Amino acid sequence: MKKIILLAHDPGGYDVVFPVAQKLQRDGNAVDFYTIGPAAKLNPMYSVAKAELLRLIRNLLSNGEICGLVTGTSGGSSLELQAIAACRQAGIPTVAIIDYWSNYRSRFVCPTGEVIYPDYCIVMDGLAKDEAIRDGIPKTIISVLGHPGLDKYTACQTMMRCCSNEWNKVLFLSQPLSAFYGENLGYTEQQALSDCIKVVTKRNNCSLHIKFHPKDAECFQQRYAKIAVSGNLIDILSDYDLVIGMSTMGLLHAVLMGIPAISYQPNLRQQDLCITNKLGLTKLSTSPQELEMLMNSRFDVQVTTNSSVLSQKFIWLDGHSTERVAGFIMEVFK
């Protein structure tokens, strides 16, 4: 029996590919799932050495054992693109699942400058489709099917709750932005965290913890290890009164769970890429003074109220993205 090969390199890619792999396997399909790079840290059970991945895929192709390839997308790694190229050369259909509303075309550009597109590119919603087309992704390969990584969070949606400004526990969600943008955004994750610590320290009975990204610099993680928390984000979020991030997907996770959230991007001098700001679900703060004022104000979490309106445009709010993506994959691979 031929296999469906699924692989993920970045944490975002893992979030969208792994639920699909599980669904396909539950439905009785022959599936091989591999994690490489940072995704391997999230799920070592499926990890494979980077040096071995392409050799393994080429051997499976030579033996005629693959019926299709599904990948996430990555920044700073071309392994998924090389796997796509190998399968396309062998006439095997390929699918890539995008996990966030930014950097659409750059996900498919190799370090050499070569652009390698899959046969099919799955995006989250109509907004992502429009942005992807403007960014250069061929319209003919795009399918709007949702975001499998959000299904578990939409299932956790709570009633809208009114929030006081007496935060006792604050969680900062980090991202390795400096590795991708340097200082071009106007800030780095180090600066954002430093500002948050200063603002939170001024408040009585308020503590701040940080959830590191798997790709954060080791020296950065070591510096703030004493306030770091680990574990699955979905299990951690409910312990906090307020979540602060920059443009992380974790802000959307928090809002879907009814937890107040703020996007803090000090001195932002480029386009705001934060999806929750785009949707009006979080407020953007661009200075320590703004952040302090926002934390002293009273605001509500309104995702449940807004979702009835948003659901007409954002298919992922229905919680069935994994089912749709898996069904699509079975259609194109049959």
Solvent accessible surface area in square Angstrom, and as a share of the most:
residue,aa,sasa,rsa
1,M,194,0.86
2,K,113,0.48
3,K,56,0.24
4,I,5,0.02
5,I,0,0.00
6,L,0,0.00
7,L,0,0.00
8,A,0,0.00
9,H,8,0.03
10,D,18,0.09
11,P,15,0.09
12,G,22,0.21
13,G,0,0.00
14,Y,28,0.11
15,D,53,0.27
16,V,0,0.00
17,V,0,0.00
18,F,35,0.15
19,P,33,0.21
20,V,0,0.00
21,A,4,0.03
22,Q,75,0.33
23,K,47,0.20
24,L,1,0.00
25,Q,103,0.46
26,R,167,0.61
27,D,82,0.43
28,G,62,0.60
29,N,34,0.17
30,A,28,0.22
31,V,19,0.11
32,D,33,0.17
33,F,15,0.06
34,Y,34,0.13
35,T,0,0.00
36,I,0,0.00
37,G,21,0.20
38,P,17,0.11
39,A,0,0.00
40,A,20,0.15
41,K,146,0.62
42,L,80,0.40
43,N,22,0.11
44,P,91,0.57
45,M,159,0.71
46,Y,68,0.26
47,S,55,0.36
48,V,28,0.16
49,A,61,0.47
50,K,101,0.43
51,A,92,0.72
52,E,66,0.30
53,L,0,0.00
54,L,21,0.11
55,R,129,0.47
56,L,41,0.20
57,I,0,0.00
58,R,125,0.45
59,N,68,0.35
60,L,20,0.10
61,L,32,0.16
62,S,98,0.63
63,N,102,0.52
64,G,38,0.37
65,E,56,0.25
66,I,2,0.01
67,C,31,0.19
68,G,0,0.00
69,L,0,0.00
70,V,0,0.00
71,T,0,0.00
72,G,1,0.01
73,T,6,0.03
74,S,10,0.06
75,G,26,0.25
76,G,88,0.84
77,S,23,0.15
78,S,19,0.12
79,L,23,0.12
80,E,4,0.02
81,L,6,0.03
82,Q,64,0.29
83,A,0,0.00
84,I,1,0.01
85,A,39,0.30
86,A,15,0.11
87,C,0,0.00
88,R,111,0.40
89,Q,166,0.74
90,A,57,0.45
91,G,63,0.61
92,I,30,0.15
93,P,37,0.23
94,T,0,0.00
95,V,0,0.00
96,A,0,0.00
97,I,1,0.00
98,I,0,0.00
99,D,20,0.10
100,Y,25,0.10
101,W,1,0.00
102,S,11,0.07
103,N,69,0.35
104,Y,8,0.03
105,R,98,0.36
106,S,68,0.44
107,R,28,0.10
108,F,0,0.00
109,V,49,0.28
110,C,14,0.08
111,P,120,0.76
112,T,122,0.71
113,G,47,0.45
114,E,103,0.46
115,V,48,0.28
116,I,20,0.10
117,Y,39,0.15
118,P,1,0.00
119,D,41,0.21
120,Y,73,0.28
121,C,0,0.00
122,I,0,0.00
123,V,0,0.00
124,M,0,0.00
125,D,0,0.00
126,G,33,0.32
127,L,48,0.24
128,A,0,0.00
129,K,59,0.25
130,D,73,0.38
131,E,23,0.11
132,A,0,0.00
133,I,59,0.30
134,R,179,0.65
135,D,62,0.32
136,G,41,0.39
137,I,3,0.01
138,P,50,0.31
139,K,132,0.56
140,T,132,0.77
141,I,25,0.12
142,I,18,0.09
143,S,24,0.16
144,V,49,0.28
145,L,26,0.13
146,G,0,0.00
147,H,3,0.01
148,P,2,0.02
149,G,4,0.04
150,L,0,0.00
151,D,24,0.12
152,K,105,0.45
153,Y,7,0.03
154,T,16,0.09
155,A,88,0.68
156,C,49,0.30
157,Q,53,0.24
158,T,64,0.37
159,M,155,0.69
160,M,90,0.40
161,R,104,0.38
162,C,78,0.47
163,C,9,0.05
164,S,53,0.34
165,N,52,0.26
166,E,133,0.59
167,W,10,0.04
168,N,85,0.44
169,K,72,0.31
170,V,0,0.00
171,L,0,0.00
172,F,0,0.00
173,L,6,0.03
174,S,6,0.04
175,Q,26,0.12
176,P,9,0.06
177,L,13,0.07
178,S,36,0.23
179,A,83,0.64
180,F,98,0.41
181,Y,48,0.18
182,G,35,0.33
183,E,124,0.56
184,N,88,0.45
185,L,10,0.05
186,G,12,0.11
187,Y,4,0.02
188,T,21,0.12
189,E,3,0.01
190,Q,58,0.26
191,Q,62,0.28
192,A,0,0.00
193,L,0,0.00
194,S,35,0.22
195,D,14,0.07
196,C,0,0.00
197,I,51,0.26
198,K,129,0.55
199,V,4,0.02
200,V,5,0.03
201,T,102,0.59
202,K,138,0.58
203,R,47,0.17
204,N,137,0.70
205,N,135,0.69
206,C,20,0.12
207,S,51,0.33
208,L,16,0.08
209,H,52,0.23
210,I,0,0.00
211,K,39,0.17
212,F,25,0.11
213,H,43,0.19
214,P,38,0.24
215,K,52,0.22
216,D,8,0.04
217,A,46,0.36
218,E,112,0.50
219,C,96,0.57
220,F,6,0.03
221,Q,45,0.20
222,Q,121,0.54
223,R,177,0.65
224,Y,28,0.11
225,A,60,0.46
226,K,207,0.88
227,I,49,0.25
228,A,40,0.31
229,V,38,0.22
230,S,100,0.65
231,G,48,0.47
232,N,104,0.53
233,L,34,0.17
234,I,38,0.19
235,D,95,0.49
236,I,18,0.09
237,L,0,0.00
238,S,79,0.51
239,D,85,0.44
240,Y,11,0.04
241,D,51,0.27
242,L,0,0.00
243,V,0,0.00
244,I,0,0.00
245,G,0,0.00
246,M,0,0.00
247,S,13,0.09
248,T,18,0.10
249,M,31,0.14
250,G,3,0.03
251,L,0,0.00
252,L,0,0.00
253,H,14,0.06
254,A,0,0.00
255,V,5,0.03
256,L,0,0.00
257,M,21,0.09
258,G,1,0.01
259,I,6,0.03
260,P,3,0.02
261,A,6,0.05
262,I,1,0.00
263,S,0,0.00
264,Y,0,0.00
265,Q,5,0.02
266,P,1,0.00
267,N,89,0.46
268,L,37,0.18
269,R,162,0.59
270,Q,86,0.38
271,Q,131,0.58
272,D,35,0.18
273,L,42,0.21
274,C,0,0.00
275,I,0,0.00
276,T,0,0.00
277,N,27,0.14
278,K,65,0.28
279,L,24,0.12
280,G,58,0.55
281,L,26,0.13
282,T,13,0.07
283,K,110,0.47
284,L,67,0.33
285,S,1,0.01
286,T,40,0.23
287,S,29,0.18
288,P,48,0.30
289,Q,123,0.55
290,E,76,0.34
291,L,0,0.00
292,E,53,0.24
293,M,139,0.62
294,L,25,0.12
295,M,0,0.00
296,N,78,0.40
297,S,41,0.27
298,R,161,0.59
299,F,25,0.11
300,D,56,0.29
301,V,9,0.05
302,Q,85,0.38
303,V,2,0.01
304,T,44,0.26
305,T,80,0.46
306,N,45,0.23
307,S,17,0.11
308,S,76,0.49
309,V,103,0.59
310,L,25,0.13
311,S,56,0.36
312,Q,153,0.68
313,K,142,0.60
314,F,8,0.03
315,I,56,0.28
316,W,1,0.00
317,L,17,0.08
318,D,72,0.37
319,G,24,0.23
320,H,101,0.45
321,S,0,0.00
322,T,17,0.10
323,E,103,0.46
324,R,60,0.22
325,V,0,0.00
326,A,3,0.02
327,G,37,0.36
328,F,42,0.18
329,I,0,0.00
330,M,69,0.31
331,E,105,0.47
332,V,36,0.21
333,F,15,0.06
334,K,185,0.78
